[in-house]
Amino acid sequence: MTTPVIAAVNGFALGGGLELAMCSHIRVASSNARMGLPEVSLGVIPGYGGTQRLAQLVGRGKANEMVFTAGMIKADEALTWGLVNYVVEPEELMAKAEEIAGKVLNNSGTAIASAIRSINANYQDGANGYEVEVSEFAKCFGTDDFKEGTTAFLEKRKPNFRG
């Protein structure tokens, strides 16, 4: 997927709910959010990428703790661990997600798609993330968005990306 996905987590995100949130590129949680992967308490493991994505986001040790104990963590702890990008009050949750989306939309969609492919390559077996980055970087130079971005910069105006 080369379109950025922003998850807004409010309340409980347990098991599949947290696994779904971890699939997103950016996660915003309300201060009342609670997250966890309780599957081992049911005799199974997180089976939809939960063990892999959690370890990528928070590190092996914290992922082990969270999965092995089947415990829940609060939003502020999720922020400290790197599981979410922001924590806001519940009434500010959607506004924060929309603020981030607005910032993303101000930029080149083709460049963002290239960035997503480059970042994701680091987590793909057999892929060399650096090589993907160099390739994606080179592709950007031939795009209309690159021409518009550099022209807007030189003309001291905001770009009008059409992607």
Secondary structure as GFF3:
##gff-version 3
##sequence-region A 1 163
A	DSSP	beta_strand	6	9	.	.	.	ID=ss1
A	DSSP	beta_strand	12	14	.	.	.	ID=ss2
A	DSSP	alpha_helix	16	22	.	.	.	ID=ss3
A	DSSP	beta_strand	26	30	.	.	.	ID=ss4
A	DSSP	beta_strand	34	36	.	.	.	ID=ss5
A	DSSP	three_ten_helix	38	42	.	.	.	ID=ss6
A	DSSP	alpha_helix	50	58	.	.	.	ID=ss7
A	DSSP	alpha_helix	60	69	.	.	.	ID=ss8
A	DSSP	beta_strand	72	74	.	.	.	ID=ss9
A	DSSP	alpha_helix	75	81	.	.	.	ID=ss10
A	DSSP	beta_strand	86	88	.	.	.	ID=ss11
A	DSSP	three_ten_helix	90	92	.	.	.	ID=ss12
A	DSSP	alpha_helix	93	105	.	.	.	ID=ss13
A	DSSP	alpha_helix	109	121	.	.	.	ID=ss14
A	DSSP	alpha_helix	129	140	.	.	.	ID=ss15
A	DSSP	alpha_helix	144	154	.	.	.	ID=ss16
###
